[in-house]
Amino acid sequence: MKTDLADGRVRLNAAVFWNEIENMQREINTPGALGVAQILRNTANARMRGFEVEGRAFLSENTLLTGHVGYVDAEYRQ
C-alpha cells in the first residue's frame, strides 16, 4: 500500500509478505585446488513472513519527520 494524505504532506507505505520456498538453492563456497569453488545445492525448505511500514510527514516548511519499522520471521525447514 502506498498513500498520500493531508494534501501530500504525509506519505505512508506498507507491505506484508509471506514466502514458502521448497528445495531452496544456495551457493556454497568451498576451497579447491585452483582456489575457491562455488557449488549450487538444494539446502532446505524455507518460510519467510513479515511486514514493513514507513512514513514521512512534513511538520513545517523546514521540518520533516520520518520513521520506519519492519519485522521478519524466517526459518529453514528440513
QUIQUI-V721654 format. One record per backbone hydrogen bond with DSSP energy under -1.0 kcal/mol. NH is the residue of the N-H (numbers start at 1). CO is the residue of the C=O. Records with the same first field share a line. If there is no record, write none. Layout:
NH->CO + CO
This chain:
3->12
5->10
9->6
10->5
11->56
12->3
13->54
14->1
15->52
17->50
19->48
21->46
24->44
26->41
28->39
30->37
32->35
35->32
37->30
39->28
41->26
43->24
45->77
46->21
47->75
48->19
49->73
50->17
51->71
52->15
53->69
54->13
55->67
56->11
57->65
58->9
59->63
60->63
65->57
67->55
69->53
71->51
73->49
75->47
77->45
